């Protein structure tokens, strides 16, 4: 049996990878697991905890999956990508998918571009309608500084483990990502030891690529990689139909 563990990002939730988990549940008989990291499930201000609790949660979910399945896939988004990489470096993982994995954090150039757009909307009296502003405002209000420190500590301590990754790996990165810069994906691609590895840039996507304008391409790449099917067999019309029905 195949088991697939999908990990969300810092300050996020399983919603960040939900388009992939939903698609896999519809089109495979795999066991799909997508846990919520401790401190992320309050619905209000993020709880103050240690980054090790996020790692331990992922390790426990992986161990439970290994007890039921003989083939294991890992999918990690942003911080979840760093944790997934760490797990792949120390466990037998059959395939690894890294989405906007945060080996580096914040792209100054893209962040300034986003700020300029927000300023224009502010001048037009439309700032409250700006989706990026809503996202940044929510993160600043709900994320204690100590938790940002824990996140950065996690990246610093787990990042070296990427040198030990040998699993077949797919890396997806949005070129308009203001949170995780393109150099993060390039670093991962050049660092991992996998004989089979693929780096795909999405020219129009920002950070949360599973919910962005190239969502169908993301699902197509992930499904194709995990199932070894021809990408063209996953028709865009099929994905569009499913998205409209959800």
DAKA-V40222 format. One record per residue. N is the residue number from 1. OMEGA is omega in whole degrees, -180 to 180 (NA if undefined). Layout:
# DAKA-V40222
[[N & OMEGA] [N & OMEGA]]
This chain:
# DAKA-V40222
[[1 & 179] [2 & 175] [3 & -178] [4 & 179] [5 & -178] [6 & -173] [7 & -180] [8 & -174] [9 & 180] [10 & -177] [11 & -177] [12 & -179] [13 & 178] [14 & 177] [15 & -177] [16 & 180] [17 & -175] [18 & 178] [19 & 179] [20 & -178] [21 & 179] [22 & -179] [23 & 180] [24 & 179] [25 & -180] [26 & -169] [27 & 177] [28 & 173] [29 & -179] [30 & 172] [31 & -176] [32 & -180] [33 & -180] [34 & -175] [35 & 173] [36 & -179] [37 & 178] [38 & 179] [39 & -178] [40 & -172] [41 & -177] [42 & -177] [43 & 180] [44 & 180] [45 & -177] [46 & -180] [47 & 180] [48 & 179] [49 & 179] [50 & 179] [51 & -179] [52 & 178] [53 & 176] [54 & -180] [55 & -179] [56 & 177] [57 & 179] [58 & 180] [59 & -180] [60 & 179] [61 & 179] [62 & -180] [63 & 179] [64 & 180] [65 & -180] [66 & 179] [67 & -178] [68 & -172] [69 & 178] [70 & 175] [71 & -175] [72 & 173] [73 & 177] [74 & 174] [75 & -178] [76 & 178] [77 & 175] [78 & 177] [79 & 178] [80 & 176] [81 & 178] [82 & 178] [83 & 178] [84 & 178] [85 & 178] [86 & 179] [87 & -180] [88 & -179] [89 & -174] [90 & 179] [91 & 175] [92 & 179] [93 & -174] [94 & 176] [95 & -177] [96 & 177] [97 & -179] [98 & -178] [99 & 180] [100 & -175] [101 & -167] [102 & 174] [103 & 169] [104 & -172] [105 & 179] [106 & 175] [107 & -177] [108 & -178] [109 & -179] [110 & 179] [111 & 178] [112 & 176] [113 & 178] [114 & -180] [115 & 179] [116 & 178] [117 & 179] [118 & 179] [119 & 177] [120 & 179] [121 & 177] [122 & 180] [123 & -180] [124 & -178] [125 & -176] [126 & -176] [127 & -177] [128 & 180] [129 & -177] [130 & -176] [131 & 179] [132 & 179] [133 & 179] [134 & -178] [135 & 180] [136 & -180] [137 & -180] [138 & -179] [139 & -179] [140 & -178] [141 & -171] [142 & -176] [143 & 176] [144 & 180] [145 & -179] [146 & 180] [147 & 174] [148 & 176] [149 & 179] [150 & 178] [151 & -179] [152 & 177] [153 & 178] [154 & -179] [155 & -177] [156 & -176] [157 & -176] [158 & -177] [159 & 180] [160 & -178] [161 & -179] [162 & 178] [163 & -177] [164 & -178] [165 & 178] [166 & -180] [167 & 170] [168 & -170] [169 & 173] [170 & 180] [171 & 178] [172 & -176] [173 & 175] [174 & -180] [175 & 179] [176 & -179] [177 & 178] [178 & -180] [179 & 178] [180 & -177] [181 & -180] [182 & -178] [183 & 178] [184 & 179] [185 & 180] [186 & 178] [187 & -179] [188 & -179] [189 & -178] [190 & -174] [191 & -176] [192 & -176] [193 & -177] [194 & 175] [195 & 177] [196 & 178] [197 & -176] [198 & 178] [199 & -178] [200 & 174] [201 & 177] [202 & -169] [203 & -176] [204 & -171] [205 & 174] [206 & -170] [207 & -174] [208 & -168] [209 & 180] [210 & -179] [211 & -176] [212 & -172] [213 & 179] [214 & -179] [215 & -179] [216 & 178] [217 & 179] [218 & -180] [219 & -179] [220 & -180] [221 & -177] [222 & -179] [223 & 180] [224 & -179] [225 & -176] [226 & -177] [227 & -178] [228 & 177] [229 & 176] [230 & -179] [231 & -177] [232 & 180] [233 & 178] [234 & -173] [235 & 178] [236 & -179] [237 & 180] [238 & 179] [239 & 180] [240 & 180] [241 & 180] [242 & 179] [243 & -180] [244 & -176] [245 & -179] [246 & NA]]
